Amino acid sequence: MNVLVDENLTPSLVQRLAAKGVAAVHVAHIGMPGATDPEVWTYAYGARPDRRR
């Protein structure tokens, strides 16, 4: 399971999840601080602008 942690949650949650074997990344760590909810959802579901279809 991969988890994208939104900015309303602490970035330290990434390390806590990793300790439990869950791959996670915080939006601030991928250059998305201040992103809107639709932008986060788009990234999370793989329709990122940098990915060509």
N, CA, C and O atoms as a MOPAC input file, in Angstrom:
PM7 MOZYME 1SCF
protein

 N      0.84800 1    -1.16900 1     0.00000 1
 C      0.00000 1     0.00000 1     0.00000 1
 C      0.89800 1     1.23700 1     0.00000 1
 O      1.90600 1     1.28100 1     0.70500 1
 N      0.53000 1     2.22400 1    -0.78400 1
 C      1.20900 1     3.51100 1    -0.81000 1
 C      0.24200 1     4.56900 1    -0.30700 1
 O     -0.93200 1     4.58400 1    -0.67600 1
 N      0.75000 1     5.44900 1     0.53700 1
 C     -0.09000 1     6.48500 1     1.13200 1
 C      0.48300 1     7.85800 1     0.80500 1
 O      1.68300 1     8.09200 1     0.95400 1
 N     -0.37000 1     8.74900 1     0.36600 1
 C      0.00200 1    10.14000 1     0.15500 1
 C     -0.59600 1    10.92900 1     1.32000 1
 O     -1.81500 1    11.02200 1     1.45900 1
 N      0.26900 1    11.48800 1     2.14400 1
 C     -0.16500 1    12.19700 1     3.35400 1
 C     -0.41200 1    13.66800 1     3.00400 1
 O      0.48900 1    14.35400 1     2.52300 1
 N     -1.61300 1    14.14000 1     3.24300 1
 C     -1.98700 1    15.51700 1     2.94300 1
 C     -1.35600 1    16.47200 1     3.94600 1
 O     -0.94000 1    16.06800 1     5.03100 1
 N     -1.29000 1    17.74600 1     3.56700 1
 C     -0.59000 1    18.71500 1     4.40100 1
 C     -1.29600 1    19.05600 1     5.70400 1
 O     -0.70600 1    19.70700 1     6.56700 1
 N     -2.52500 1    18.63800 1     5.86500 1
 C     -3.19100 1    18.88600 1     7.14000 1
 C     -2.73800 1    17.88900 1     8.21100 1
 O     -3.11700 1    18.00200 1     9.37700 1
 N     -1.92600 1    16.91500 1     7.80100 1
 C     -1.35900 1    15.94600 1     8.73400 1
 C      0.14300 1    16.18800 1     8.84600 1
 O      0.77600 1    16.66900 1     7.90600 1
 N      0.69900 1    15.85600 1     9.98800 1
 C      2.11300 1    16.09000 1    10.23900 1
 C      3.00500 1    15.23100 1     9.34000 1
 O      2.72200 1    14.05200 1     9.12800 1
 N      4.07800 1    15.81700 1     8.81300 1
 C      5.01000 1    15.03200 1     7.99900 1
 C      5.63200 1    13.86000 1     8.76000 1
 O      6.05900 1    12.88500 1     8.14200 1
 N      5.68800 1    13.94000 1    10.07300 1
 C      6.26200 1    12.83500 1    10.85700 1
 C      5.43200 1    11.55700 1    10.73300 1
 O      5.90200 1    10.47600 1    11.08500 1
 N      4.22800 1    11.67400 1    10.24500 1
 C      3.38800 1    10.49400 1    10.03100 1
 C      4.03000 1     9.55800 1     9.00500 1
 O      3.83200 1     8.34500 1     9.06000 1
 N      4.79700 1    10.12100 1     8.07200 1
 C      5.48200 1     9.30100 1     7.06100 1
 C      6.41600 1     8.29900 1     7.74300 1
 O      6.41700 1     7.11900 1     7.39000 1
 N      7.20500 1     8.75200 1     8.70900 1
 C      8.12300 1     7.86000 1     9.41300 1
 C      7.36900 1     6.83800 1    10.25500 1
 O      7.77900 1     5.68000 1    10.34100 1
 N      6.28700 1     7.25400 1    10.86500 1
 C      5.49800 1     6.31300 1    11.67200 1
 C      4.90100 1     5.20800 1    10.81300 1
 O      4.88100 1     4.04100 1    11.20600 1
 N      4.41600 1     5.59000 1     9.63700 1
 C      3.86800 1     4.58600 1     8.72100 1
 C      4.96600 1     3.65900 1     8.21200 1
 O      4.75900 1     2.45100 1     8.10400 1
 N      6.13300 1     4.22100 1     7.89700 1
 C      7.25500 1     3.40800 1     7.42900 1
 C      7.64400 1     2.35900 1     8.47100 1
 O      7.98900 1     1.23200 1     8.11800 1
 N      7.58900 1     2.72400 1     9.73600 1
 C      7.91100 1     1.78600 1    10.81500 1
 C      6.93800 1     0.61400 1    10.85500 1
 O      7.24900 1    -0.45400 1    11.38200 1
 N      5.75500 1     0.83300 1    10.28700 1
 C      4.74100 1    -0.22600 1    10.22700 1
 C      4.75200 1    -0.94800 1     8.87800 1
 O      3.92100 1    -1.82000 1     8.62400 1
 N      5.70800 1    -0.57000 1     8.01000 1
 C      5.81400 1    -1.22600 1     6.71700 1
 C      4.96600 1    -0.61900 1     5.61300 1
 O      4.75400 1    -1.24000 1     4.57100 1
 N      4.47900 1     0.59700 1     5.84400 1
 C      3.62200 1     1.26200 1     4.85900 1
 C      4.44300 1     2.34800 1     4.14600 1
 O      5.02500 1     3.22100 1     4.78900 1
 N      4.47900 1     2.27800 1     2.82000 1
 C      5.18100 1     3.29600 1     2.03500 1
 C      4.33300 1     4.55600 1     2.00400 1
 O      3.15500 1     4.51300 1     1.64800 1
 N      4.93100 1     5.66900 1     2.37500 1
 C      4.17700 1     6.92700 1     2.42600 1
 C      5.07300 1     8.08600 1     2.03900 1
 O      6.29400 1     8.02500 1     2.17700 1
 N      4.44600 1     9.13600 1     1.55400 1
 C      5.13000 1    10.37800 1     1.23200 1
 C      4.19900 1    11.53100 1     1.58000 1
 O      2.98400 1    11.43900 1     1.40100 1
 N      4.77700 1    12.60900 1     2.07400 1
 C      3.98900 1    13.79100 1     2.42900 1
 C      3.97300 1    14.74000 1     1.24200 1
 O      4.97800 1    14.86200 1     0.54200 1
 N      2.85300 1    15.41500 1     1.00000 1
 C      2.75100 1    16.31100 1    -0.15100 1
 C      3.83800 1    17.38100 1    -0.15000 1
 O      4.28200 1    17.79900 1    -1.21900 1
 N      4.27100 1    17.82600 1     1.00700 1
 C      5.33000 1    18.84500 1     1.07900 1
 C      6.66600 1    18.31000 1     0.58300 1
 O      7.50800 1    19.07600 1     0.11600 1
 N      6.86200 1    16.99700 1     0.68200 1
 C      8.12700 1    16.39100 1     0.26900 1
 C      8.19000 1    16.13600 1    -1.23100 1
 O      9.24700 1    15.77600 1    -1.74900 1
 N      7.09100 1    16.31300 1    -1.92700 1
 C      7.07400 1    16.09100 1    -3.37500 1
 C      6.77300 1    17.38500 1    -4.12800 1
 O      6.37300 1    17.36600 1    -5.29200 1
 N      6.97300 1    18.49900 1    -3.44300 1
 C      6.81000 1    19.78600 1    -4.10200 1
 C      5.37800 1    20.23300 1    -4.30100 1
 O      5.08700 1    20.99400 1    -5.22400 1
 N      4.47900 1    19.77000 1    -3.44500 1
 C      3.07600 1    20.14000 1    -3.58100 1
 C      2.49900 1    20.86300 1    -2.36800 1
 O      1.30500 1    20.72700 1    -2.10200 1
 N      3.30100 1    21.62800 1    -1.61800 1
 C      2.68500 1    22.34100 1    -0.49300 1
 C      1.70200 1    23.36900 1    -1.03600 1
 O      1.99300 1    24.06100 1    -2.01100 1
 N      0.56300 1    23.46400 1    -0.41500 1
 C     -0.45400 1    24.41900 1    -0.85400 1
 C     -1.29700 1    23.93000 1    -2.00500 1
 O     -2.13400 1    24.67400 1    -2.51600 1
 N     -1.09300 1    22.68000 1    -2.43100 1
 C     -1.88500 1    22.13400 1    -3.53200 1
 C     -3.35000 1    22.02000 1    -3.12900 1
 O     -3.67200 1    21.77100 1    -1.96700 1
 N     -4.21700 1    22.20300 1    -4.09600 1
 C     -5.65100 1    22.04700 1    -3.83700 1
 C     -5.98400 1    20.56300 1    -3.71800 1
 O     -5.20500 1    19.70600 1    -4.13600 1
 N     -7.14000 1    20.27200 1    -3.14900 1
 C     -7.55900 1    18.87300 1    -3.03900 1
 C     -7.63400 1    18.20300 1    -4.41400 1
 O     -7.15800 1    17.07700 1    -4.55500 1
 N     -8.21400 1    18.85100 1    -5.43200 1
 C     -8.22900 1    18.20200 1    -6.75400 1
 C     -6.82200 1    17.93000 1    -7.30400 1
 O     -6.61400 1    16.91800 1    -7.97400 1
 N     -5.86700 1    18.80400 1    -7.03600 1
 C     -4.49000 1    18.57300 1    -7.48500 1
 C     -3.88000 1    17.36700 1    -6.77300 1
 O     -3.18100 1    16.56400 1    -7.39000 1
 N     -4.14200 1    17.24500 1    -5.49500 1
 C     -3.62700 1    16.10300 1    -4.72200 1
 C     -4.26200 1    14.81500 1    -5.23100 1
 O     -3.55900 1    13.82200 1    -5.42200 1
 N     -5.54500 1    14.80700 1    -5.45000 1
 C     -6.23700 1    13.62300 1    -5.97100 1
 C     -5.70200 1    13.24100 1    -7.34400 1
 O     -5.49000 1    12.06100 1    -7.62300 1
 N     -5.48400 1    14.22300 1    -8.19300 1
 C     -4.95600 1    13.94700 1    -9.52700 1
 C     -3.57800 1    13.30100 1    -9.42600 1
 O     -3.29500 1    12.32800 1   -10.12400 1
 N     -2.73500 1    13.83200 1    -8.57300 1
 C     -1.41100 1    13.25000 1    -8.37600 1
 C     -1.53000 1    11.82200 1    -7.83900 1
 O     -0.87700 1    10.90500 1    -8.33600 1
 N     -2.36100 1    11.65100 1    -6.83300 1
 C     -2.50000 1    10.34800 1    -6.17900 1
 C     -3.00600 1     9.27500 1    -7.14000 1
 O     -2.64100 1     8.10700 1    -7.00800 1
 N     -3.81700 1     9.64500 1    -8.07200 1
 C     -4.37600 1     8.67300 1    -9.01200 1
 C     -3.60300 1     8.58000 1   -10.31200 1
 O     -4.06700 1     7.95800 1   -11.26700 1
 N     -2.42000 1     9.19700 1   -10.36100 1
 C     -1.51700 1     8.98100 1   -11.46900 1
 C     -1.73100 1     9.81400 1   -12.70900 1
 O     -1.07800 1     9.56800 1   -13.72400 1
 N     -2.61100 1    10.78400 1   -12.67100 1
 C     -2.83200 1    11.63200 1   -13.84300 1
 C     -2.00600 1    12.90000 1   -13.72500 1
 O     -2.49600 1    14.00000 1   -13.98200 1
 N     -0.74400 1    12.73800 1   -13.33100 1
 C      0.13500 1    13.87900 1   -13.14600 1
 C      0.49700 1    14.48300 1   -14.49000 1
 O      0.60300 1    13.76900 1   -15.48700 1
 N      0.68700 1    15.79500 1   -14.52200 1
 C      1.04100 1    16.46200 1   -15.77400 1
 C      2.34900 1    15.94400 1   -16.37700 1
 O      2.53400 1    16.01700 1   -17.59200 1
 N      3.26000 1    15.42000 1   -15.54600 1
 C      4.54300 1    14.94100 1   -16.06000 1
 C      4.46500 1    13.53600 1   -16.64500 1
 O      5.44900 1    13.03900 1   -17.19300 1
 N      3.32400 1    12.90300 1   -16.53700 1
 C      3.13800 1    11.55300 1   -17.04300 1
 C      2.31300 1    11.59400 1   -18.32300 1
 O      1.15200 1    12.00400 1   -18.30700 1
 N      2.90400 1    11.17600 1   -19.40800 1
 C      2.17400 1    11.19300 1   -20.68500 1
 C      1.35500 1     9.95100 1   -20.84800 1
 O      1.74500 1     8.87000 1   -20.40700 1
 N      0.21600 1    10.10500 1   -21.48400 1
 C     -0.66600 1     8.95100 1   -21.72300 1
 C     -0.60000 1     8.54400 1   -23.15300 1
 O     -1.26900 1     7.59200 1   -23.55600 1

